[in-house]
Amino acid sequence: MATWPKVLLERGADYNSCFGCGKDNPIGLKLAFQWDGKTARAEFTPAAAYQGWPGLVHGGIMACLLDEGMGYAALFDTGHCLTAKMQIKLKRPAIVGELLVITSSVKRKTRKLIETTAAVTLKDGTVVAEGTGTHFVVNSVEQEKIARKIRNPNLEARNTP
């Protein structure tokens, strides 16, 4: 079994609001990913608040676990990115209260795109869901443009019909 060193990223206070990983989001998943140099990993035990049908984890939450995992693999490996495309396969129901393990890794990358894969498994390794994703690499100039828009959305008015 791999040893999972704790890797923390520098994040501003606003980042703590993220639904997937924000520790200050009262309704968020609070995922804490670790990186071993090739694979991102987190554990999550879903509460009843995340169910669809009684006792079953909502498929949207499963998609979020995969998206967050793939995003973290890309982030740890290359840097900031945004999900461009994601494909998921739900293989079996996930039960509320059952420990889930999210693992993800980078499969291929170019200067502008990163392809990732992720799986959500039970503690015993049984696959519950899996996915693939493509992410846009966001360089520091683009990060600053996005940050300015978030801080002041009126900076660049959009033409909307």
N, CA and C atoms as a LAMMPS dump frame, in Angstrom:
ITEM: TIMESTEP
0
ITEM: NUMBER OF ATOMS
483
ITEM: BOX BOUNDS ff ff ff
-5.0000000000000000e+02 5.0000000000000000e+02
-5.0000000000000000e+02 5.0000000000000000e+02
-5.0000000000000000e+02 5.0000000000000000e+02
ITEM: ATOMS id mol type element x y z
1 1 1 N 0.835 -1.183 0
2 1 2 C 0 0 0
3 1 3 C 0.88 1.248 0
4 2 1 N 0.489 2.246 -0.8
5 2 2 C 1.27 3.48 -0.916
6 2 3 C 1.145 4.316 0.351
7 3 1 N 2.212 5.025 0.656
8 3 2 C 2.182 5.992 1.746
9 3 3 C 1.726 7.313 1.151
10 4 1 N 0.77 7.973 1.779
11 4 2 C 0.202 9.2 1.236
12 4 3 C 0.674 10.394 2.049
13 5 1 N 1.726 11.081 1.576
14 5 2 C 2.193 12.256 2.308
15 5 3 C 1.164 13.371 2.228
16 6 1 N 1.098 14.176 3.256
17 6 2 C 0.151 15.282 3.264
18 6 3 C 0.747 16.447 2.486
19 7 1 N 0.038 16.89 1.478
20 7 2 C 0.469 18.029 0.683
21 7 3 C -0.597 19.098 0.816
22 8 1 N -0.21 20.265 1.243
23 8 2 C -1.149 21.37 1.365
24 8 3 C -0.798 22.425 0.332
25 9 1 N -1.796 22.979 -0.288
26 9 2 C -1.583 24.032 -1.265
27 9 3 C -1.874 25.37 -0.615
28 10 1 N -1.153 26.404 -1.057
29 10 2 C -1.462 27.742 -0.571
30 10 3 C -2.774 28.162 -1.189
31 11 1 N -3.707 28.556 -0.349
32 11 2 C -5.002 28.976 -0.851
33 11 3 C -5.433 30.212 -0.092
34 12 1 N -6.089 31.114 -0.787
35 12 2 C -6.639 32.292 -0.139
36 12 3 C -7.873 31.91 0.652
37 13 1 N -8.323 32.82 1.493
38 13 2 C -9.492 32.56 2.342
39 13 3 C -10.729 32.252 1.511
40 14 1 N -10.872 32.895 0.337
41 14 2 C -12.047 32.666 -0.498
42 14 3 C -12.122 31.231 -0.998
43 15 1 N -10.981 30.58 -1.166
44 15 2 C -10.957 29.217 -1.678
45 15 3 C -11.618 28.252 -0.698
46 16 1 N -11.663 28.617 0.565
47 16 2 C -12.267 27.75 1.571
48 16 3 C -13.775 27.638 1.427
49 17 1 N -14.356 28.342 0.456
50 17 2 C -15.788 28.254 0.194
51 17 3 C -16.126 27.198 -0.85
52 18 1 N -15.135 26.594 -1.464
53 18 2 C -15.359 25.601 -2.511
54 18 3 C -16.284 24.491 -1.997
55 19 1 N -17.282 24.11 -2.806
56 19 2 C -18.2 23.05 -2.389
57 19 3 C -17.471 21.725 -2.206
58 20 1 N -16.519 21.426 -3.067
59 20 2 C -15.822 20.146 -2.992
60 20 3 C -14.799 20.059 -1.879
61 21 1 N -13.954 21.092 -1.751
62 21 2 C -12.832 20.987 -0.809
63 21 3 C -12.779 22.088 0.239
64 22 1 N -13.677 23.05 0.175
65 22 2 C -13.625 24.167 1.113
66 22 3 C -13.953 23.754 2.536
67 23 1 N -13.019 24.004 3.434
68 23 2 C -13.238 23.596 4.824
69 23 3 C -14.233 24.493 5.548
70 24 1 N -14.509 25.688 5
71 24 2 C -15.443 26.601 5.654
72 24 3 C -16.835 26.587 5.031
73 25 1 N -17.073 25.736 4.048
74 25 2 C -18.386 25.664 3.418
75 25 3 C -19.267 24.731 4.254
76 26 1 N -20.31 25.265 4.901
77 26 2 C -21.105 24.442 5.818
78 26 3 C -21.835 23.274 5.152
79 27 1 N -22.103 23.369 3.855
80 27 2 C -22.794 22.266 3.171
81 27 3 C -21.862 21.501 2.232
82 28 1 N -20.582 21.874 2.209
83 28 2 C -19.623 21.268 1.284
84 28 3 C -19.154 19.889 1.703
85 29 1 N -18.402 19.268 0.814
86 29 2 C -17.897 17.911 1.032
87 29 3 C -16.622 17.878 1.867
88 30 1 N -15.9 18.991 1.91
89 30 2 C -14.673 19.129 2.721
90 30 3 C -13.622 18.063 2.376
91 31 1 N -13.464 17.779 1.097
92 31 2 C -12.479 16.793 0.659
93 31 3 C -11.068 17.322 0.884
94 32 1 N -10.192 16.475 1.391
95 32 2 C -8.794 16.843 1.643
96 32 3 C -7.911 15.874 0.861
97 33 1 N -7.456 16.311 -0.302
98 33 2 C -6.656 15.445 -1.165
99 33 3 C -5.194 15.446 -0.768
100 34 1 N -4.587 14.286 -0.911
101 34 2 C -3.155 14.103 -0.699
102 34 3 C -2.56 13.639 -2.025
103 35 1 N -1.26 13.793 -2.166
104 35 2 C -0.573 13.502 -3.429
105 35 3 C 0.679 12.691 -3.152
106 36 1 N 0.863 11.606 -3.881
107 36 2 C 2.076 10.796 -3.702
108 36 3 C 3.064 10.978 -4.846
109 37 1 N 2.831 11.954 -5.685
110 37 2 C 3.684 12.202 -6.839
111 37 3 C 3.081 11.707 -8.136
112 38 1 N 2.099 10.817 -8.043
113 38 2 C 1.425 10.286 -9.231
114 38 3 C -0.094 10.233 -9.073
115 39 1 N -0.561 10.084 -7.846
116 39 2 C -1.983 9.88 -7.597
117 39 3 C -2.475 10.81 -6.497
118 40 1 N -3.627 11.436 -6.752
119 40 2 C -4.305 12.218 -5.714
120 40 3 C -5.285 11.28 -5.019
121 41 1 N -5.472 11.469 -3.709
122 41 2 C -6.331 10.56 -2.943
123 41 3 C -7.027 11.313 -1.821
124 42 1 N -8.315 11.002 -1.635
125 42 2 C -9.083 11.546 -0.512
126 42 3 C -10.103 10.502 -0.084
127 43 1 N -10.564 10.631 1.14
128 43 2 C -11.625 9.76 1.648
129 43 3 C -12.828 10.624 1.989
130 44 1 N -14.017 10.038 1.849
131 44 2 C -15.256 10.773 2.1
132 44 3 C -16.316 9.797 2.58
133 45 1 N -16.973 10.148 3.671
134 45 2 C -18.111 9.368 4.158
135 45 3 C -19.353 10.234 4.004
136 46 1 N -20.216 9.93 3.021
137 46 2 C -21.372 10.776 2.743
138 46 3 C -22.439 10.708 3.838
139 47 1 N -22.919 11.876 4.204
140 47 2 C -24.006 11.992 5.179
141 47 3 C -25.346 11.937 4.441
142 48 1 N -26.419 11.816 5.181
143 48 2 C -27.761 11.742 4.599
144 48 3 C -28.108 12.991 3.782
145 49 1 N -27.483 14.124 4.082
146 49 2 C -27.739 15.362 3.332
147 49 3 C -27.357 15.223 1.861
148 50 1 N -26.544 14.228 1.523
149 50 2 C -26.066 14.046 0.152
150 50 3 C -26.777 12.904 -0.575
151 51 1 N -27.923 12.479 -0.065
152 51 2 C -28.628 11.369 -0.699
153 51 3 C -29.609 11.852 -1.762
154 52 1 N -29.898 10.951 -2.688
155 52 2 C -30.961 11.136 -3.664
156 52 3 C -32.114 10.273 -3.161
157 53 1 N -32.166 9.037 -3.634
158 53 2 C -33.115 8.085 -3.076
159 53 3 C -32.699 7.804 -1.639
160 54 1 N -33.647 7.461 -0.774
161 54 2 C -33.301 7.219 0.632
162 54 3 C -32.16 6.21 0.781
163 55 1 N -31.112 6.647 1.471
164 55 2 C -29.979 5.776 1.749
165 55 3 C -28.929 5.692 0.66
166 56 1 N -29.189 6.289 -0.507
167 56 2 C -28.241 6.229 -1.625
168 56 3 C -27.675 7.618 -1.918
169 57 1 N -26.379 7.683 -2.165
170 57 2 C -25.726 8.954 -2.47
171 57 3 C -26.2 9.446 -3.839
172 58 1 N -26.534 10.722 -3.923
173 58 2 C -27.011 11.339 -5.157
174 58 3 C -25.934 11.255 -6.243
175 59 1 N -26.338 10.971 -7.466
176 59 2 C -25.399 10.872 -8.582
177 59 3 C -24.621 12.158 -8.828
178 60 1 N -25.227 13.3 -8.554
179 60 2 C -24.522 14.573 -8.708
180 60 3 C -23.372 14.708 -7.728
181 61 1 N -23.546 14.168 -6.536
182 61 2 C -22.456 14.175 -5.548
183 61 3 C -21.338 13.254 -6.029
184 62 1 N -21.702 12.11 -6.595
185 62 2 C -20.684 11.2 -7.132
186 62 3 C -19.9 11.887 -8.259
187 63 1 N -20.609 12.624 -9.124
188 63 2 C -19.936 13.365 -10.194
189 63 3 C -18.995 14.413 -9.611
190 64 1 N -19.424 15.073 -8.545
191 64 2 C -18.579 16.074 -7.893
192 64 3 C -17.315 15.436 -7.319
193 65 1 N -17.434 14.268 -6.702
194 65 2 C -16.258 13.576 -6.163
195 65 3 C -15.245 13.29 -7.27
196 66 1 N -15.74 12.823 -8.413
197 66 2 C -14.853 12.529 -9.541
198 66 3 C -14.227 13.807 -10.097
199 67 1 N -15.039 14.838 -10.283
200 67 2 C -14.539 16.107 -10.82
201 67 3 C -13.487 16.715 -9.903
202 68 1 N -13.76 16.724 -8.622
203 68 2 C -12.81 17.281 -7.654
204 68 3 C -11.508 16.476 -7.655
205 69 1 N -11.628 15.157 -7.71
206 69 2 C -10.436 14.314 -7.752
207 69 3 C -9.598 14.57 -8.987
208 70 1 N -10.246 14.626 -10.147
209 70 2 C -9.497 14.866 -11.382
210 70 3 C -8.882 16.26 -11.381
211 71 1 N -9.616 17.231 -10.86
212 71 2 C -9.079 18.588 -10.767
213 71 3 C -7.853 18.655 -9.879
214 72 1 N -7.882 17.924 -8.769
215 72 2 C -6.72 17.913 -7.876
216 72 3 C -5.529 17.192 -8.497
217 73 1 N -5.758 16.117 -9.238
218 73 2 C -4.637 15.45 -9.912
219 73 3 C -3.962 16.422 -10.874
220 74 1 N -4.77 17.146 -11.646
221 74 2 C -4.223 18.132 -12.583
222 74 3 C -3.505 19.252 -11.842
223 75 1 N -4.097 19.723 -10.752
224 75 2 C -3.497 20.803 -9.965
225 75 3 C -2.161 20.386 -9.369
226 76 1 N -2.134 19.238 -8.709
227 76 2 C -0.89 18.756 -8.11
228 76 3 C 0.188 18.532 -9.171
229 77 1 N -0.201 17.957 -10.308
230 77 2 C 0.765 17.603 -11.346
231 77 3 C 1.272 18.815 -12.123
232 78 1 N 0.375 19.719 -12.482
233 78 2 C 0.72 20.773 -13.434
234 78 3 C 0.463 22.181 -12.923
235 79 1 N -0.632 22.382 -12.248
236 79 2 C -1.005 23.723 -11.792
237 79 3 C -2.492 23.94 -11.97
238 80 1 N -2.905 25.177 -11.827
239 80 2 C -4.329 25.504 -11.882
240 80 3 C -4.935 25.15 -13.231
241 81 1 N -6.178 24.683 -13.182
242 81 2 C -6.883 24.286 -14.391
243 81 3 C -8.381 24.437 -14.18
244 82 1 N -9.113 24.352 -15.262
245 82 2 C -10.575 24.374 -15.235
246 82 3 C -11.077 23.159 -16.001
247 83 1 N -12.114 22.511 -15.496
248 83 2 C -12.675 21.351 -16.185
249 83 3 C -13.326 21.802 -17.482
250 84 1 N -12.939 21.171 -18.584
251 84 2 C -13.523 21.461 -19.888
252 84 3 C -14.555 20.396 -20.265
253 85 1 N -14.242 19.157 -19.93
254 85 2 C -15.113 18.039 -20.299
255 85 3 C -14.926 16.936 -19.272
256 86 1 N -16.029 16.273 -18.952
257 86 2 C -15.957 15.175 -17.994
258 86 3 C -16.95 14.096 -18.42
259 87 1 N -16.518 12.852 -18.326
260 87 2 C -17.399 11.723 -18.607
261 87 3 C -17.337 10.79 -17.41
262 88 1 N -18.511 10.372 -16.921
263 88 2 C -18.529 9.5 -15.746
264 88 3 C -19.348 8.246 -16.021
265 89 1 N -19.024 7.219 -15.249
266 89 2 C -19.801 5.982 -15.289
267 89 3 C -20.077 5.594 -13.842
268 90 1 N -21.367 5.534 -13.49
269 90 2 C -21.772 5.093 -12.155
270 90 3 C -21.972 3.588 -12.236
271 91 1 N -21.17 2.833 -11.493
272 91 2 C -21.145 1.379 -11.632
273 91 3 C -22.02 0.642 -10.63
274 92 1 N -22.225 1.239 -9.457
275 92 2 C -23.092 0.639 -8.438
276 92 3 C -23.502 1.741 -7.479
277 93 1 N -24.606 1.568 -6.765
278 93 2 C -25.027 2.6 -5.816
279 93 3 C -24.019 2.759 -4.675
280 94 1 N -23.837 3.99 -4.256
281 94 2 C -23.035 4.28 -3.065
282 94 3 C -24.015 4.505 -1.92
283 95 1 N -23.713 3.934 -0.782
284 95 2 C -24.603 3.964 0.376
285 95 3 C -24.198 5.1 1.317
286 96 1 N -25.184 5.846 1.789
287 96 2 C -24.941 6.889 2.786
288 96 3 C -24.253 6.255 3.994
289 97 1 N -23.218 6.903 4.498
290 97 2 C -22.498 6.414 5.667
291 97 3 C -21.369 5.446 5.362
292 98 1 N -21.234 5.046 4.093
293 98 2 C -20.202 4.091 3.673
294 98 3 C -18.96 4.866 3.207
295 99 1 N -17.788 4.541 3.763
296 99 2 C -16.546 5.219 3.39
297 99 3 C -16.253 5.042 1.904
298 100 1 N -15.983 6.161 1.227
299 100 2 C -15.614 6.15 -0.184
300 100 3 C -14.189 6.677 -0.32
301 101 1 N -13.429 6.089 -1.227
302 101 2 C -12.052 6.509 -1.487
303 101 3 C -11.996 7.044 -2.914
304 102 1 N -11.515 8.274 -3.068
305 102 2 C -11.389 8.899 -4.378
306 102 3 C -9.914 8.907 -4.756
307 103 1 N -9.588 8.351 -5.922
308 103 2 C -8.215 8.39 -6.431
309 103 3 C -8.251 8.923 -7.858
310 104 1 N -7.201 9.637 -8.228
311 104 2 C -7.157 10.223 -9.564
312 104 3 C -5.719 10.439 -9.994
313 105 1 N -5.528 10.516 -11.307
314 105 2 C -4.183 10.749 -11.834
315 105 3 C -4.263 11.394 -13.209
316 106 1 N -3.131 11.93 -13.632
317 106 2 C -3.009 12.528 -14.961
318 106 3 C -2.595 11.429 -15.929
319 107 1 N -3.288 11.356 -17.054
320 107 2 C -2.977 10.342 -18.066
321 107 3 C -2.172 10.92 -19.225
322 108 1 N -2.43 12.173 -19.57
323 108 2 C -1.739 12.792 -20.695
324 108 3 C -1.843 14.292 -20.526
325 109 1 N -0.819 15.007 -21
326 109 2 C -0.909 16.466 -20.937
327 109 3 C -0.173 17.109 -22.1
328 110 1 N -0.689 18.248 -22.491
329 110 2 C -0.047 19.099 -23.479
330 110 3 C 0.154 20.452 -22.803
331 111 1 N 0.601 21.421 -23.558
332 111 2 C 0.83 22.742 -22.972
333 111 3 C -0.473 23.363 -22.463
334 112 1 N -1.596 23.075 -23.135
335 112 2 C -2.863 23.717 -22.786
336 112 3 C -3.913 22.793 -22.18
337 113 1 N -3.754 21.481 -22.318
338 113 2 C -4.776 20.542 -21.851
339 113 3 C -4.168 19.435 -20.997
340 114 1 N -4.96 18.977 -20.028
341 114 2 C -4.566 17.861 -19.173
342 114 3 C -5.702 16.842 -19.205
343 115 1 N -5.385 15.59 -19.471
344 115 2 C -6.378 14.513 -19.432
345 115 3 C -6.171 13.717 -18.151
346 116 1 N -7.26 13.485 -17.446
347 116 2 C -7.199 12.814 -16.148
348 116 3 C -8.171 11.648 -16.092
349 117 1 N -7.981 10.832 -15.078
350 117 2 C -8.896 9.737 -14.792
351 117 3 C -9.097 9.679 -13.283
352 118 1 N -10.258 9.197 -12.864
353 118 2 C -10.542 9.089 -11.428
354 118 3 C -11.453 7.904 -11.166
355 119 1 N -11.409 7.433 -9.929
356 119 2 C -12.301 6.359 -9.49
357 119 3 C -12.75 6.644 -8.069
358 120 1 N -13.971 6.249 -7.782
359 120 2 C -14.484 6.242 -6.413
360 120 3 C -14.686 4.776 -6.077
361 121 1 N -14.039 4.334 -5.007
362 121 2 C -14.114 2.929 -4.615
363 121 3 C -14.553 2.809 -3.163
364 122 1 N -14.956 1.605 -2.811
365 122 2 C -15.179 1.287 -1.408
366 122 3 C -13.821 1.01 -0.781
367 123 1 N -13.806 0.887 0.526
368 123 2 C -12.561 0.61 1.247
369 123 3 C -11.878 -0.664 0.735
370 124 1 N -12.682 -1.65 0.302
371 124 2 C -12.117 -2.922 -0.178
372 124 3 C -11.676 -2.878 -1.646
373 125 1 N -11.811 -1.713 -2.298
374 125 2 C -11.391 -1.568 -3.686
375 125 3 C -12.489 -1.727 -4.719
376 126 1 N -13.694 -2.101 -4.303
377 126 2 C -14.811 -2.23 -5.238
378 126 3 C -15.094 -0.874 -5.881
379 127 1 N -15.131 -0.838 -7.221
380 127 2 C -15.353 0.422 -7.937
381 127 3 C -16.836 0.788 -7.904
382 128 1 N -17.101 2.008 -7.449
383 128 2 C -18.46 2.542 -7.386
384 128 3 C -18.718 3.447 -8.592
385 129 1 N -17.722 4.254 -8.952
386 129 2 C -17.848 5.178 -10.082
387 129 3 C -16.462 5.451 -10.648
388 130 1 N -16.437 5.789 -11.93
389 130 2 C -15.166 6.152 -12.546
390 130 3 C -15.414 7.238 -13.58
391 131 1 N -14.365 7.969 -13.897
392 131 2 C -14.534 9.046 -14.855
393 131 3 C -13.24 9.436 -15.524
394 132 1 N -13.405 10.17 -16.616
395 132 2 C -12.273 10.769 -17.309
396 132 3 C -12.588 12.246 -17.493
397 133 1 N -11.546 13.044 -17.574
398 133 2 C -11.757 14.474 -17.735
399 133 3 C -10.684 15.122 -18.577
400 134 1 N -11.045 16.244 -19.161
401 134 2 C -10.103 17.101 -19.874
402 134 3 C -10.177 18.466 -19.217
403 135 1 N -9.026 19.045 -18.951
404 135 2 C -8.949 20.311 -18.215
405 135 3 C -8.101 21.312 -18.985
406 136 1 N -8.539 22.581 -18.977
407 136 2 C -7.744 23.667 -19.547
408 136 3 C -6.713 24.089 -18.523
409 137 1 N -5.459 24.216 -18.924
410 137 2 C -4.423 24.764 -18.05
411 137 3 C -4.653 26.271 -17.965
412 138 1 N -4.632 26.801 -16.751
413 138 2 C -4.839 28.232 -16.531
414 138 3 C -3.521 28.822 -16.045
415 139 1 N -2.859 29.612 -16.908
416 139 2 C -1.582 30.211 -16.515
417 139 3 C -1.806 31.388 -15.564
418 140 1 N -0.745 31.944 -15.036
419 140 2 C -0.866 32.994 -14.02
420 140 3 C -1.552 34.243 -14.556
421 141 1 N -1.358 34.573 -15.827
422 141 2 C -2.029 35.739 -16.415
423 141 3 C -3.533 35.501 -16.453
424 142 1 N -3.943 34.316 -16.904
425 142 2 C -5.368 33.985 -16.946
426 142 3 C -5.961 33.914 -15.541
427 143 1 N -5.197 33.381 -14.587
428 143 2 C -5.677 33.33 -13.202
429 143 3 C -6.009 34.727 -12.7
430 144 1 N -5.141 35.689 -12.992
431 144 2 C -5.369 37.063 -12.536
432 144 3 C -6.587 37.678 -13.221
433 145 1 N -6.783 37.41 -14.513
434 145 2 C -7.971 37.907 -15.22
435 145 3 C -9.24 37.358 -14.58
436 146 1 N -9.24 36.067 -14.293
437 146 2 C -10.405 35.438 -13.66
438 146 3 C -10.637 36.042 -12.284
439 147 1 N -9.572 36.207 -11.505
440 147 2 C -9.696 36.775 -10.158
441 147 3 C -10.272 38.184 -10.213
442 148 1 N -9.832 38.996 -11.186
443 148 2 C -10.367 40.364 -11.307
444 148 3 C -11.852 40.332 -11.629
445 149 1 N -12.266 39.431 -12.508
446 149 2 C -13.685 39.331 -12.864
447 149 3 C -14.52 38.917 -11.658
448 150 1 N -13.987 38.015 -10.862
449 150 2 C -14.722 37.559 -9.681
450 150 3 C -14.845 38.693 -8.671
451 151 1 N -13.755 39.43 -8.464
452 151 2 C -13.782 40.542 -7.506
453 151 3 C -14.672 41.681 -7.977
454 152 1 N -14.712 41.935 -9.298
455 152 2 C -15.508 43.024 -9.846
456 152 3 C -16.093 42.589 -11.185
457 153 1 N -17.256 41.941 -11.158
458 153 2 C -17.834 41.397 -12.385
459 153 3 C -18.19 42.462 -13.418
460 154 1 N -18.275 43.741 -13.023
461 154 2 C -18.63 44.798 -13.964
462 154 3 C -17.435 45.298 -14.774
463 155 1 N -16.236 44.778 -14.514
464 155 2 C -15.054 45.211 -15.258
465 155 3 C -15.208 44.969 -16.751
466 156 1 N -15.724 43.83 -17.104
467 156 2 C -15.905 43.491 -18.51
468 156 3 C -17.348 43.047 -18.706
469 157 1 N -18.178 43.994 -19.17
470 157 2 C -19.59 43.669 -19.387
471 157 3 C -19.704 42.685 -20.541
472 158 1 N -20.597 41.741 -20.399
473 158 2 C -20.818 40.749 -21.449
474 158 3 C -21.979 41.192 -22.323
475 159 1 N -21.884 40.868 -23.598
476 159 2 C -22.998 41.125 -24.506
477 159 3 C -23.955 39.955 -24.392
478 160 1 N -25.09 40.196 -23.78
479 160 2 C -26.084 39.129 -23.642
480 160 3 C -27.351 39.544 -24.356
481 161 1 N -27.999 38.621 -25.046
482 161 2 C -29.233 38.948 -25.777
483 161 3 C -30.371 39.279 -24.844
